[in-house]
Amino acid sequence: MPSFAYEAVDATGRRQRGRSMAESAGALAKSLEGRGLLVLQVAESSGAGGTSWWLPGRTREVLEFTRAMASLLPVGMPLARALDAATGVTTKDVSEAIADVRSRVERGVPLADALAEHRRFFNALYVGIVRAGERSGDLNSAFARLAEQMEREEQLHSRIVSAAIYPLLLASAGTAAVCVLVFFVLPRFVTLLEGSGATLPSSTRALLAVTTVLQRGWPVLALLPIVGVALFAWARNTEEGARAWARVLLGLPLVRTLRQYALSARFARLLGVLLGGGAPLLPAIDDTMESIGDPVARDDIARVRAMVREGSSMRQAVGESTLFSPLLAQLIGVGEDAGDLRTFLVKSADIFEERTERTTQRLAALAEPAMIVVFGAIVAFVALSLLQAIYGINANSFR
């Protein structure tokens, strides 16, 4: 069943946004209307988790399209012609979406509204920055700002992935080596050791007992990858799964700090970009909330928005959060005192992105020797247990 993002207004006039599973957009709209909501928009969502801006494999194409628009509009090219020309840097799916956007723009639909019809490629942040650019009459800067933001996120993501590649390869190689020992090497020694009649050392008996259990339970071990894939799909495609996964990450001691830095950086960056595009504070917080992939973070940002709407300062609202770093509230407070919140949000994002990358590199650096020690200890225990048993057999043969 597909997931849809919706936007509606309740009886008090308050705007509500969320995601829900439904058979179709029409079915979801009818369900929302049955709850007394006035439906403004329903669009198919790329996933309840919202962990990325765009579909996998399409980020680069959307970035190239944004770069093209940032280059074509400043030279005076009309919007419809610029959209048509920018289509050339994309492939079928994105190209068809942009062609539909161009046809809507030619019929008089605002560009932001036309982009909002294709949330698979253009999320709330993208649409929000374009809408702010349209309102301020500076669409050129809006696309330039979007291109800069997307490039920055892509670079940060690439650096984090690069830092994690070697530990993952090391873990895979170590796991494969242990599996070879347990399922292929040790069984050849079992018959020899059991048929010798010698009393086996306790370490060897323990090793053989563990090996027997693993060999008999191999169907369960074989199911683990399937269970892992199923859990990943559940966490990515359902709101409940994404929320459970987010809570697990925030409950791990070292990962919690890394997650705080990453969410603080993303919140500050997105809000700063939107404010820089001319968006008012409350709508900017709304679009930031929709663009944050972490469901727990979205709940916290909704709390921040409610406090700001009631008259609290951003420093106070963010300072009461247990999710964002305390430093973020301090920097926001300095920005409010200086009357330049946007600049200090951007500076905060730079600080937390640097901390995110540095913390990731430290965790990767710690993981490498830890895995070497663990797998080395396993191999050493196996070798020592076998050598003790073989030595005992040879010693008995001379008696």
BALOBA-1460 file (C-alpha; in Angstrom, 3 decimals):
// residues 399
<rec num="1" residu="m" x="0.000" y="0.000" z="0.000"/>
<rec num="2" residu="p" x="1.572" y="3.347" z="-1.010"/>
<rec num="3" residu="s" x="2.332" y="6.182" z="1.408"/>
<rec num="4" residu="f" x="0.991" y="9.695" z="0.863"/>
<rec num="5" residu="a" x="1.960" y="13.063" z="2.301"/>
<rec num="6" residu="y" x="-0.983" y="15.330" z="2.983"/>
<rec num="7" residu="e" x="-1.649" y="18.917" z="3.960"/>
<rec num="8" residu="a" x="-4.969" y="19.930" z="5.504"/>
<rec num="9" residu="v" x="-6.657" y="22.550" z="7.696"/>
<rec num="10" residu="d" x="-8.699" y="21.683" z="10.787"/>
<rec num="11" residu="a" x="-11.843" y="23.400" z="12.125"/>
<rec num="12" residu="t" x="-9.785" y="25.994" z="14.031"/>
<rec num="13" residu="g" x="-7.878" y="26.991" z="10.897"/>
<rec num="14" residu="r" x="-4.639" y="25.334" z="11.953"/>
<rec num="15" residu="r" x="-2.627" y="23.687" z="9.191"/>
<rec num="16" residu="q" x="-1.783" y="20.029" z="9.623"/>
<rec num="17" residu="r" x="0.780" y="18.008" z="7.701"/>
<rec num="18" residu="g" x="1.544" y="14.330" z="7.877"/>
<rec num="19" residu="r" x="1.916" y="10.990" z="6.124"/>
<rec num="20" residu="s" x="-0.463" y="8.067" z="5.928"/>
<rec num="21" residu="m" x="-0.874" y="4.781" z="4.092"/>
<rec num="22" residu="a" x="-3.870" y="4.528" z="1.737"/>
<rec num="23" residu="e" x="-4.988" y="2.698" z="-1.389"/>
<rec num="24" residu="s" x="-5.065" y="5.969" z="-3.351"/>
<rec num="25" residu="a" x="-4.841" y="9.724" z="-2.915"/>
<rec num="26" residu="g" x="-8.612" y="9.970" z="-3.267"/>
<rec num="27" residu="a" x="-9.195" y="7.405" z="-0.537"/>
<rec num="28" residu="l" x="-6.912" y="9.291" z="1.832"/>
<rec num="29" residu="a" x="-8.608" y="12.608" z="1.017"/>
<rec num="30" residu="k" x="-12.030" y="11.091" z="1.759"/>
<rec num="31" residu="s" x="-10.719" y="9.678" z="5.041"/>
<rec num="32" residu="l" x="-9.311" y="13.062" z="6.082"/>
<rec num="33" residu="e" x="-12.532" y="14.822" z="5.190"/>
<rec num="34" residu="g" x="-14.365" y="12.306" z="7.357"/>
<rec num="35" residu="r" x="-12.257" y="13.524" z="10.274"/>
<rec num="36" residu="g" x="-13.448" y="17.092" z="9.680"/>
<rec num="37" residu="l" x="-10.328" y="18.304" z="7.860"/>
<rec num="38" residu="l" x="-10.239" y="20.488" z="4.765"/>
<rec num="39" residu="v" x="-7.757" y="18.793" z="2.442"/>
<rec num="40" residu="l" x="-5.386" y="21.153" z="0.643"/>
<rec num="41" residu="q" x="-3.010" y="18.686" z="-0.970"/>
<rec num="42" residu="v" x="-2.299" y="14.954" z="-1.167"/>
<rec num="43" residu="a" x="0.823" y="13.687" z="-2.905"/>
<rec num="44" residu="e" x="2.542" y="10.315" z="-3.033"/>
<rec num="45" residu="s" x="5.446" y="10.204" z="-0.609"/>
<rec num="46" residu="s" x="8.850" y="8.691" z="-1.339"/>
<rec num="47" residu="g" x="8.726" y="6.863" z="2.022"/>
<rec num="48" residu="a" x="7.494" y="7.405" z="5.509"/>
<rec num="49" residu="g" x="10.976" y="7.615" z="6.847"/>
<rec num="50" residu="g" x="11.868" y="10.514" z="4.607"/>
<rec num="51" residu="t" x="15.525" y="9.731" z="5.047"/>
<rec num="52" residu="s" x="16.612" y="11.391" z="1.841"/>
<rec num="53" residu="w" x="15.460" y="14.326" z="-0.188"/>
<rec num="54" residu="w" x="14.887" y="12.429" z="-3.389"/>
<rec num="55" residu="l" x="14.638" y="8.910" z="-4.685"/>
<rec num="56" residu="p" x="17.919" y="6.945" z="-4.740"/>
<rec num="57" residu="g" x="19.687" y="7.462" z="-8.056"/>
<rec num="58" residu="r" x="17.820" y="10.715" z="-8.777"/>
<rec num="59" residu="t" x="19.688" y="13.079" z="-6.457"/>
<rec num="60" residu="r" x="22.374" y="13.821" z="-9.016"/>
<rec num="61" residu="e" x="19.828" y="14.550" z="-11.741"/>
<rec num="62" residu="v" x="17.843" y="16.918" z="-9.531"/>
<rec num="63" residu="l" x="21.104" y="18.634" z="-8.604"/>
<rec num="64" residu="e" x="22.061" y="19.041" z="-12.262"/>
<rec num="65" residu="f" x="18.600" y="20.442" z="-13.026"/>
<rec num="66" residu="t" x="18.943" y="22.924" z="-10.158"/>
<rec num="67" residu="r" x="22.397" y="23.988" z="-11.345"/>
<rec num="68" residu="a" x="21.043" y="24.521" z="-14.851"/>
<rec num="69" residu="m" x="18.193" y="26.688" z="-13.561"/>
<rec num="70" residu="a" x="20.633" y="28.681" z="-11.414"/>
<rec num="71" residu="s" x="22.666" y="29.388" z="-14.575"/>
<rec num="72" residu="l" x="19.832" y="30.038" z="-17.037"/>
<rec num="73" residu="l" x="17.579" y="32.367" z="-15.056"/>
<rec num="74" residu="p" x="20.215" y="35.068" z="-14.273"/>
<rec num="75" residu="v" x="20.879" y="35.611" z="-18.020"/>
<rec num="76" residu="g" x="17.278" y="36.655" z="-18.570"/>
<rec num="77" residu="m" x="15.820" y="33.456" z="-20.017"/>
<rec num="78" residu="p" x="12.062" y="33.157" z="-19.444"/>
<rec num="79" residu="l" x="11.049" y="30.600" z="-16.824"/>
<rec num="80" residu="a" x="9.242" y="28.230" z="-19.224"/>
<rec num="81" residu="r" x="12.183" y="28.229" z="-21.652"/>
<rec num="82" residu="a" x="14.648" y="27.691" z="-18.796"/>
<rec num="83" residu="l" x="12.634" y="24.688" z="-17.601"/>
<rec num="84" residu="d" x="12.585" y="23.288" z="-21.128"/>
<rec num="85" residu="a" x="16.342" y="23.779" z="-21.540"/>
<rec num="86" residu="a" x="17.120" y="22.299" z="-18.100"/>
<rec num="87" residu="t" x="15.232" y="19.140" z="-19.036"/>
<rec num="88" residu="g" x="18.181" y="18.158" z="-21.234"/>
<rec num="89" residu="v" x="20.396" y="17.335" z="-18.248"/>
<rec num="90" residu="t" x="17.957" y="14.773" z="-16.829"/>
<rec num="91" residu="t" x="16.695" y="11.326" z="-17.816"/>
<rec num="92" residu="k" x="13.215" y="9.926" z="-18.279"/>
<rec num="93" residu="d" x="11.568" y="10.079" z="-14.829"/>
<rec num="94" residu="v" x="12.885" y="13.478" z="-13.806"/>
<rec num="95" residu="s" x="12.517" y="14.796" z="-17.356"/>
<rec num="96" residu="e" x="8.840" y="13.867" z="-17.456"/>
<rec num="97" residu="a" x="8.277" y="15.532" z="-14.085"/>
<rec num="98" residu="i" x="9.958" y="18.749" z="-15.247"/>
<rec num="99" residu="a" x="7.972" y="18.706" z="-18.494"/>
<rec num="100" residu="d" x="4.776" y="18.517" z="-16.434"/>
<rec num="101" residu="v" x="6.026" y="21.389" z="-14.254"/>
<rec num="102" residu="r" x="6.693" y="23.484" z="-17.388"/>
<rec num="103" residu="s" x="3.219" y="22.820" z="-18.785"/>
<rec num="104" residu="r" x="1.658" y="23.872" z="-15.477"/>
<rec num="105" residu="v" x="3.755" y="27.035" z="-15.350"/>
<rec num="106" residu="e" x="2.671" y="27.925" z="-18.894"/>
<rec num="107" residu="r" x="-0.953" y="27.620" z="-17.717"/>
<rec num="108" residu="g" x="-0.281" y="30.163" z="-14.971"/>
<rec num="109" residu="v" x="0.395" y="27.852" z="-12.022"/>
<rec num="110" residu="p" x="3.130" y="29.157" z="-9.659"/>
<rec num="111" residu="l" x="6.388" y="27.248" z="-9.988"/>
<rec num="112" residu="a" x="6.388" y="26.163" z="-6.336"/>
<rec num="113" residu="d" x="2.896" y="24.695" z="-6.648"/>
<rec num="114" residu="a" x="3.874" y="22.889" z="-9.840"/>
<rec num="115" residu="l" x="6.964" y="21.418" z="-8.173"/>
<rec num="116" residu="a" x="4.871" y="20.356" z="-5.163"/>
<rec num="117" residu="e" x="2.959" y="17.963" z="-7.427"/>
<rec num="118" residu="h" x="6.145" y="15.887" z="-7.756"/>
<rec num="119" residu="r" x="7.219" y="15.298" z="-4.166"/>
<rec num="120" residu="r" x="9.146" y="12.198" z="-5.234"/>
<rec num="121" residu="f" x="11.815" y="14.539" z="-6.570"/>
<rec num="122" residu="f" x="11.135" y="17.951" z="-4.979"/>
<rec num="123" residu="n" x="10.511" y="17.799" z="-1.228"/>
<rec num="124" residu="a" x="9.047" y="20.397" z="1.114"/>
<rec num="125" residu="l" x="12.371" y="22.220" z="1.517"/>
<rec num="126" residu="y" x="12.866" y="22.507" z="-2.242"/>
<rec num="127" residu="v" x="9.328" y="23.771" z="-2.745"/>
<rec num="128" residu="g" x="9.622" y="26.106" z="0.251"/>
<rec num="129" residu="i" x="12.784" y="27.793" z="-1.019"/>
<rec num="130" residu="v" x="11.305" y="28.213" z="-4.502"/>
<rec num="131" residu="r" x="8.093" y="29.646" z="-3.026"/>
<rec num="132" residu="a" x="10.113" y="32.083" z="-0.900"/>
<rec num="133" residu="g" x="12.052" y="33.092" z="-4.021"/>
<rec num="134" residu="e" x="8.839" y="33.687" z="-5.935"/>
<rec num="135" residu="r" x="7.414" y="35.826" z="-3.136"/>
<rec num="136" residu="s" x="10.550" y="37.953" z="-2.914"/>
<rec num="137" residu="g" x="10.933" y="38.180" z="-6.694"/>
<rec num="138" residu="d" x="14.407" y="36.609" z="-6.544"/>
<rec num="139" residu="l" x="13.957" y="33.154" z="-8.065"/>
<rec num="140" residu="n" x="17.533" y="33.240" z="-9.385"/>
<rec num="141" residu="s" x="19.013" y="33.285" z="-5.885"/>
<rec num="142" residu="a" x="16.564" y="30.602" z="-4.747"/>
<rec num="143" residu="f" x="17.912" y="28.072" z="-7.257"/>
<rec num="144" residu="a" x="21.504" y="29.114" z="-6.522"/>
<rec num="145" residu="r" x="20.855" y="28.573" z="-2.820"/>
<rec num="146" residu="l" x="19.286" y="25.188" z="-3.495"/>
<rec num="147" residu="a" x="22.224" y="24.061" z="-5.643"/>
<rec num="148" residu="e" x="24.681" y="25.113" z="-2.941"/>
<rec num="149" residu="q" x="22.724" y="23.306" z="-0.235"/>
<rec num="150" residu="m" x="22.405" y="20.101" z="-2.252"/>
<rec num="151" residu="e" x="26.107" y="20.085" z="-3.102"/>
<rec num="152" residu="r" x="27.013" y="20.593" z="0.553"/>
<rec num="153" residu="e" x="24.781" y="17.719" z="1.694"/>
<rec num="154" residu="e" x="26.120" y="15.437" z="-1.022"/>
<rec num="155" residu="q" x="29.722" y="16.173" z="-0.004"/>
<rec num="156" residu="l" x="28.984" y="15.586" z="3.684"/>
<rec num="157" residu="h" x="27.207" y="12.318" z="2.897"/>
<rec num="158" residu="s" x="30.118" y="11.169" z="0.707"/>
<rec num="159" residu="r" x="32.665" y="11.880" z="3.440"/>
<rec num="160" residu="i" x="30.630" y="9.989" z="6.040"/>
<rec num="161" residu="v" x="30.187" y="6.999" z="3.727"/>
<rec num="162" residu="s" x="33.911" y="6.991" z="2.909"/>
<rec num="163" residu="a" x="34.772" y="6.893" z="6.613"/>
<rec num="164" residu="a" x="32.441" y="3.931" z="7.161"/>
<rec num="165" residu="i" x="33.527" y="1.806" z="4.170"/>
<rec num="166" residu="y" x="36.666" y="0.254" z="5.695"/>
<rec num="167" residu="p" x="35.034" y="-0.811" z="9.013"/>
<rec num="168" residu="l" x="32.173" y="-2.395" z="7.068"/>
<rec num="169" residu="l" x="34.586" y="-4.279" z="4.811"/>
<rec num="170" residu="l" x="36.580" y="-5.391" z="7.843"/>
<rec num="171" residu="a" x="33.439" y="-6.640" z="9.582"/>
<rec num="172" residu="s" x="32.346" y="-8.525" z="6.457"/>
<rec num="173" residu="a" x="35.755" y="-10.168" z="6.012"/>
<rec num="174" residu="g" x="35.963" y="-11.129" z="9.687"/>
<rec num="175" residu="t" x="32.468" y="-12.596" z="9.690"/>
<rec num="176" residu="a" x="33.253" y="-14.608" z="6.557"/>
<rec num="177" residu="a" x="36.461" y="-15.952" z="8.127"/>
<rec num="178" residu="v" x="34.630" y="-17.038" z="11.287"/>
<rec num="179" residu="c" x="31.916" y="-18.739" z="9.217"/>
<rec num="180" residu="v" x="34.542" y="-20.670" z="7.253"/>
<rec num="181" residu="l" x="36.129" y="-21.834" z="10.510"/>
<rec num="182" residu="v" x="32.835" y="-22.883" z="12.082"/>
<rec num="183" residu="f" x="31.164" y="-24.580" z="9.123"/>
<rec num="184" residu="f" x="34.095" y="-25.986" z="7.120"/>
<rec num="185" residu="v" x="37.325" y="-26.220" z="9.129"/>
<rec num="186" residu="l" x="36.155" y="-27.291" z="12.589"/>
<rec num="187" residu="p" x="33.848" y="-30.125" z="11.410"/>
<rec num="188" residu="r" x="36.924" y="-31.870" z="9.951"/>
<rec num="189" residu="f" x="38.546" y="-31.906" z="13.374"/>
<rec num="190" residu="v" x="35.466" y="-33.082" z="15.259"/>
<rec num="191" residu="t" x="35.637" y="-36.666" z="13.994"/>
<rec num="192" residu="l" x="39.394" y="-36.834" z="14.614"/>
<rec num="193" residu="l" x="39.174" y="-35.498" z="18.143"/>
<rec num="194" residu="e" x="36.132" y="-37.543" z="19.169"/>
<rec num="195" residu="g" x="37.616" y="-40.753" z="17.766"/>
<rec num="196" residu="s" x="40.933" y="-40.344" z="19.548"/>
<rec num="197" residu="g" x="39.506" y="-41.356" z="22.898"/>
<rec num="198" residu="a" x="41.633" y="-38.746" z="24.635"/>
<rec num="199" residu="t" x="40.230" y="-36.424" z="27.281"/>
<rec num="200" residu="l" x="39.689" y="-33.081" z="25.610"/>
<rec num="201" residu="p" x="40.600" y="-29.804" z="27.329"/>
<rec num="202" residu="s" x="37.684" y="-27.681" z="28.583"/>
<rec num="203" residu="s" x="38.385" y="-24.987" z="25.976"/>
<rec num="204" residu="t" x="38.162" y="-27.559" z="23.171"/>
<rec num="205" residu="r" x="34.926" y="-29.027" z="24.569"/>
<rec num="206" residu="a" x="33.432" y="-25.533" z="24.769"/>
<rec num="207" residu="l" x="34.518" y="-24.798" z="21.193"/>
<rec num="208" residu="l" x="32.991" y="-28.046" z="19.899"/>
<rec num="209" residu="a" x="29.752" y="-27.365" z="21.795"/>
<rec num="210" residu="v" x="29.444" y="-23.893" z="20.254"/>
<rec num="211" residu="t" x="30.251" y="-25.303" z="16.819"/>
<rec num="212" residu="t" x="27.566" y="-27.995" z="17.186"/>
<rec num="213" residu="v" x="24.946" y="-25.443" z="18.205"/>
<rec num="214" residu="l" x="25.806" y="-23.181" z="15.261"/>
<rec num="215" residu="q" x="25.757" y="-26.060" z="12.794"/>
<rec num="216" residu="r" x="22.379" y="-27.286" z="14.000"/>
<rec num="217" residu="g" x="20.972" y="-23.780" z="14.016"/>
<rec num="218" residu="w" x="22.203" y="-22.768" z="10.568"/>
<rec num="219" residu="p" x="18.628" y="-22.319" z="9.225"/>
<rec num="220" residu="v" x="18.088" y="-19.641" z="11.860"/>
<rec num="221" residu="l" x="21.375" y="-17.978" z="10.901"/>
<rec num="222" residu="a" x="20.378" y="-18.105" z="7.238"/>
<rec num="223" residu="l" x="17.162" y="-16.266" z="8.072"/>
<rec num="224" residu="l" x="18.981" y="-13.391" z="9.765"/>
<rec num="225" residu="p" x="19.779" y="-11.528" z="6.490"/>
<rec num="226" residu="i" x="16.153" y="-11.908" z="5.402"/>
<rec num="227" residu="v" x="14.954" y="-10.592" z="8.758"/>
<rec num="228" residu="g" x="17.414" y="-7.719" z="8.453"/>
<rec num="229" residu="v" x="16.092" y="-6.771" z="5.017"/>
<rec num="230" residu="a" x="12.512" y="-6.975" z="6.272"/>
<rec num="231" residu="l" x="13.307" y="-4.742" z="9.254"/>
<rec num="232" residu="f" x="15.059" y="-2.270" z="6.973"/>
<rec num="233" residu="a" x="12.025" y="-2.126" z="4.685"/>
<rec num="234" residu="w" x="9.745" y="-1.696" z="7.708"/>
<rec num="235" residu="a" x="11.872" y="1.135" z="9.092"/>
<rec num="236" residu="r" x="12.085" y="2.884" z="5.732"/>
<rec num="237" residu="n" x="8.527" y="2.545" z="4.494"/>
<rec num="238" residu="t" x="6.377" y="2.862" z="7.622"/>
<rec num="239" residu="e" x="6.016" y="5.671" z="10.129"/>
<rec num="240" residu="e" x="6.079" y="3.233" z="13.049"/>
<rec num="241" residu="g" x="9.254" y="1.566" z="11.800"/>
<rec num="242" residu="a" x="11.026" y="4.867" z="11.179"/>
<rec num="243" residu="r" x="10.070" y="6.080" z="14.652"/>
<rec num="244" residu="a" x="11.265" y="2.852" z="16.302"/>
<rec num="245" residu="w" x="14.587" y="2.977" z="14.427"/>
<rec num="246" residu="a" x="15.074" y="6.638" z="15.363"/>
<rec num="247" residu="r" x="14.541" y="5.813" z="19.043"/>
<rec num="248" residu="v" x="17.008" y="2.930" z="18.841"/>
<rec num="249" residu="l" x="19.677" y="5.214" z="17.385"/>
<rec num="250" residu="l" x="19.036" y="7.863" z="20.029"/>
<rec num="251" residu="g" x="19.304" y="5.212" z="22.743"/>
<rec num="252" residu="l" x="22.828" y="4.082" z="21.806"/>
<rec num="253" residu="p" x="25.464" y="5.999" z="23.839"/>
<rec num="254" residu="l" x="27.999" y="6.889" z="21.129"/>
<rec num="255" residu="v" x="25.527" y="6.997" z="18.264"/>
<rec num="256" residu="r" x="23.264" y="9.355" z="20.238"/>
<rec num="257" residu="t" x="25.931" y="12.081" z="20.242"/>
<rec num="258" residu="l" x="26.528" y="11.627" z="16.526"/>
<rec num="259" residu="r" x="22.786" y="11.759" z="15.875"/>
<rec num="260" residu="q" x="22.424" y="14.954" z="17.918"/>
<rec num="261" residu="y" x="25.148" y="16.640" z="15.903"/>
<rec num="262" residu="a" x="23.668" y="15.491" z="12.581"/>
<rec num="263" residu="l" x="20.111" y="16.584" z="13.440"/>
<rec num="264" residu="s" x="21.314" y="19.919" z="14.841"/>
<rec num="265" residu="a" x="23.271" y="20.544" z="11.640"/>
<rec num="266" residu="r" x="20.360" y="19.639" z="9.395"/>
<rec num="267" residu="f" x="17.813" y="21.689" z="11.347"/>
<rec num="268" residu="a" x="20.058" y="24.753" z="11.416"/>
<rec num="269" residu="r" x="21.014" y="24.426" z="7.742"/>
<rec num="270" residu="l" x="17.490" y="23.974" z="6.428"/>
<rec num="271" residu="l" x="15.996" y="26.720" z="8.567"/>
<rec num="272" residu="g" x="18.840" y="29.083" z="7.695"/>
<rec num="273" residu="v" x="18.474" y="28.419" z="3.975"/>
<rec num="274" residu="l" x="14.718" y="29.023" z="4.097"/>
<rec num="275" residu="l" x="15.085" y="32.241" z="6.092"/>
<rec num="276" residu="g" x="17.771" y="33.377" z="3.678"/>
<rec num="277" residu="g" x="15.306" y="32.877" z="0.830"/>
<rec num="278" residu="g" x="12.850" y="35.267" z="2.440"/>
<rec num="279" residu="a" x="10.476" y="32.792" z="4.108"/>
<rec num="280" residu="p" x="8.790" y="33.923" z="7.355"/>
<rec num="281" residu="l" x="9.924" y="32.100" z="10.493"/>
<rec num="282" residu="l" x="6.851" y="29.925" z="11.164"/>
<rec num="283" residu="p" x="6.413" y="28.719" z="7.539"/>
<rec num="284" residu="a" x="10.185" y="28.109" z="7.435"/>
<rec num="285" residu="i" x="9.918" y="25.931" z="10.551"/>
<rec num="286" residu="d" x="7.006" y="24.074" z="8.927"/>
<rec num="287" residu="d" x="9.023" y="23.299" z="5.781"/>
<rec num="288" residu="t" x="12.061" y="22.344" z="7.863"/>
<rec num="289" residu="m" x="9.914" y="19.931" z="9.871"/>
<rec num="290" residu="e" x="8.659" y="18.287" z="6.684"/>
<rec num="291" residu="s" x="12.205" y="17.942" z="5.337"/>
<rec num="292" residu="i" x="13.679" y="16.301" z="8.449"/>
<rec num="293" residu="g" x="13.730" y="12.551" z="7.991"/>
<rec num="294" residu="d" x="13.784" y="11.618" z="11.682"/>
<rec num="295" residu="p" x="10.202" y="11.255" z="13.062"/>
<rec num="296" residu="v" x="11.356" y="11.998" z="16.623"/>
<rec num="297" residu="a" x="13.044" y="15.175" z="15.361"/>
<rec num="298" residu="r" x="9.852" y="16.177" z="13.547"/>
<rec num="299" residu="d" x="7.924" y="15.877" z="16.799"/>
<rec num="300" residu="d" x="10.478" y="18.034" z="18.585"/>
<rec num="301" residu="i" x="10.430" y="20.667" z="15.833"/>
<rec num="302" residu="a" x="6.621" y="20.730" z="16.066"/>
<rec num="303" residu="r" x="7.036" y="21.504" z="19.777"/>
<rec num="304" residu="v" x="9.530" y="24.273" z="18.913"/>
<rec num="305" residu="r" x="7.076" y="25.736" z="16.408"/>
<rec num="306" residu="a" x="4.238" y="25.696" z="18.933"/>
<rec num="307" residu="m" x="6.360" y="27.537" z="21.508"/>
<rec num="308" residu="v" x="7.500" y="30.140" z="18.964"/>
<rec num="309" residu="r" x="3.924" y="30.643" z="17.822"/>
<rec num="310" residu="e" x="2.902" y="31.285" z="21.433"/>
<rec num="311" residu="g" x="5.565" y="33.983" z="21.774"/>
<rec num="312" residu="s" x="8.634" y="32.146" z="23.064"/>
<rec num="313" residu="s" x="12.036" y="32.859" z="21.607"/>
<rec num="314" residu="m" x="13.818" y="30.343" z="19.393"/>
<rec num="315" residu="r" x="16.579" y="30.125" z="21.995"/>
<rec num="316" residu="q" x="14.114" y="29.086" z="24.705"/>
<rec num="317" residu="a" x="12.220" y="26.650" z="22.463"/>
<rec num="318" residu="v" x="15.358" y="24.912" z="21.176"/>
<rec num="319" residu="g" x="17.004" y="25.061" z="24.613"/>
<rec num="320" residu="e" x="14.268" y="22.888" z="26.124"/>
<rec num="321" residu="s" x="14.945" y="20.160" z="23.568"/>
<rec num="322" residu="t" x="16.656" y="16.949" z="24.648"/>
<rec num="323" residu="l" x="17.326" y="16.092" z="21.016"/>
<rec num="324" residu="f" x="19.354" y="19.029" z="19.726"/>
<rec num="325" residu="s" x="22.757" y="19.965" z="21.080"/>
<rec num="326" residu="p" x="22.713" y="22.661" z="23.837"/>
<rec num="327" residu="l" x="25.253" y="24.635" z="21.788"/>
<rec num="328" residu="l" x="22.628" y="25.139" z="19.073"/>
<rec num="329" residu="a" x="20.347" y="27.029" z="21.475"/>
<rec num="330" residu="q" x="23.255" y="29.219" z="22.569"/>
<rec num="331" residu="l" x="24.176" y="30.129" z="18.991"/>
<rec num="332" residu="i" x="20.535" y="30.791" z="18.114"/>
<rec num="333" residu="g" x="20.320" y="33.104" z="21.142"/>
<rec num="334" residu="v" x="23.351" y="35.057" z="19.940"/>
<rec num="335" residu="g" x="21.752" y="35.363" z="16.516"/>
<rec num="336" residu="e" x="18.486" y="36.639" z="18.003"/>
<rec num="337" residu="d" x="20.343" y="39.185" z="20.143"/>
<rec num="338" residu="a" x="22.291" y="40.349" z="17.086"/>
<rec num="339" residu="g" x="19.154" y="40.515" z="14.949"/>
<rec num="340" residu="d" x="20.669" y="38.140" z="12.386"/>
<rec num="341" residu="l" x="19.225" y="34.690" z="13.106"/>
<rec num="342" residu="r" x="19.827" y="33.371" z="9.581"/>
<rec num="343" residu="t" x="23.599" y="34.022" z="9.652"/>
<rec num="344" residu="f" x="24.059" y="32.311" z="12.997"/>
<rec num="345" residu="l" x="21.941" y="29.357" z="11.903"/>
<rec num="346" residu="v" x="24.225" y="28.866" z="8.906"/>
<rec num="347" residu="k" x="27.294" y="29.179" z="11.132"/>
<rec num="348" residu="s" x="25.759" y="26.664" z="13.538"/>
<rec num="349" residu="a" x="25.206" y="24.256" z="10.661"/>
<rec num="350" residu="d" x="28.866" y="24.573" z="9.639"/>
<rec num="351" residu="i" x="29.976" y="23.805" z="13.209"/>
<rec num="352" residu="f" x="27.731" y="20.777" z="13.641"/>
<rec num="353" residu="e" x="28.492" y="19.378" z="10.196"/>
<rec num="354" residu="e" x="32.182" y="19.521" z="11.059"/>
<rec num="355" residu="r" x="31.496" y="17.811" z="14.387"/>
<rec num="356" residu="t" x="29.387" y="15.168" z="12.647"/>
<rec num="357" residu="e" x="32.193" y="14.355" z="10.235"/>
<rec num="358" residu="r" x="34.832" y="14.365" z="12.975"/>
<rec num="359" residu="t" x="32.747" y="12.161" z="15.277"/>
<rec num="360" residu="t" x="32.077" y="9.718" z="12.429"/>
<rec num="361" residu="q" x="35.778" y="9.481" z="11.687"/>
<rec num="362" residu="r" x="36.523" y="8.859" z="15.376"/>
<rec num="363" residu="l" x="33.912" y="6.124" z="15.613"/>
<rec num="364" residu="a" x="35.315" y="4.531" z="12.468"/>
<rec num="365" residu="a" x="38.841" y="4.790" z="13.878"/>
<rec num="366" residu="l" x="37.694" y="3.098" z="17.102"/>
<rec num="367" residu="a" x="35.713" y="0.437" z="15.270"/>
<rec num="368" residu="e" x="38.693" y="-0.754" z="13.220"/>
<rec num="369" residu="p" x="40.969" y="-1.864" z="16.105"/>
<rec num="370" residu="a" x="37.956" y="-3.111" z="18.091"/>
<rec num="371" residu="m" x="36.926" y="-5.447" z="15.271"/>
<rec num="372" residu="i" x="40.527" y="-6.548" z="14.727"/>
<rec num="373" residu="v" x="40.815" y="-7.429" z="18.430"/>
<rec num="374" residu="v" x="37.453" y="-9.256" z="18.497"/>
<rec num="375" residu="f" x="38.024" y="-11.332" z="15.366"/>
<rec num="376" residu="g" x="41.649" y="-11.920" z="16.315"/>
<rec num="377" residu="a" x="40.556" y="-13.179" z="19.722"/>
<rec num="378" residu="i" x="38.058" y="-15.575" z="18.119"/>
<rec num="379" residu="v" x="40.656" y="-16.995" z="15.729"/>
<rec num="380" residu="a" x="43.243" y="-17.239" z="18.519"/>
<rec num="381" residu="f" x="40.778" y="-19.082" z="20.778"/>
<rec num="382" residu="v" x="39.959" y="-21.563" z="18.000"/>
<rec num="383" residu="a" x="43.632" y="-22.155" z="17.191"/>
<rec num="384" residu="l" x="44.623" y="-22.543" z="20.850"/>
<rec num="385" residu="s" x="41.767" y="-24.955" z="21.564"/>
<rec num="386" residu="l" x="42.689" y="-27.159" z="18.605"/>
<rec num="387" residu="l" x="46.402" y="-27.112" z="19.437"/>
<rec num="388" residu="q" x="45.703" y="-28.104" z="23.033"/>
<rec num="389" residu="a" x="43.558" y="-31.030" z="21.875"/>
<rec num="390" residu="i" x="46.114" y="-32.182" z="19.289"/>
<rec num="391" residu="y" x="48.923" y="-31.895" z="21.841"/>
<rec num="392" residu="g" x="46.892" y="-34.006" z="24.273"/>
<rec num="393" residu="i" x="46.339" y="-36.708" z="21.635"/>
<rec num="394" residu="n" x="50.051" y="-36.841" z="20.771"/>
<rec num="395" residu="a" x="51.029" y="-36.973" z="24.439"/>
<rec num="396" residu="n" x="48.714" y="-39.937" z="25.053"/>
<rec num="397" residu="s" x="50.158" y="-41.806" z="22.077"/>
<rec num="398" residu="f" x="53.582" y="-41.966" z="23.793"/>
<rec num="399" residu="r" x="52.253" y="-43.440" z="27.020"/>
